[in-house]
């Protein structure tokens, strides 16, 4: 079986329960997005705060509110492409 996956764009809103595990994943996905993203219902654990600090060290800009994080459109993806090439 041959499968072809075409590039596409997604937009919209997803409502999920607050979870430390989900918070990490959503923040990292937002960082890799080519658009600005708002991640709401964040669970601010020490681990999630460490993830935000790590994102910042990669050059990702974000604004933290009491219950959400806005991750701004940036070129963080280029850093990950560079690391991928560097560590192959």
ABEGO torsion letter per residue (X at the ends): XBBBBBBBBBBEBBBBBBBAAAAAAAAAAAAABABBBBBBGBBBBAAAAAAAAAAAAAGBBBBBBAABBBBBBBAAAAAAAAAAAAAX
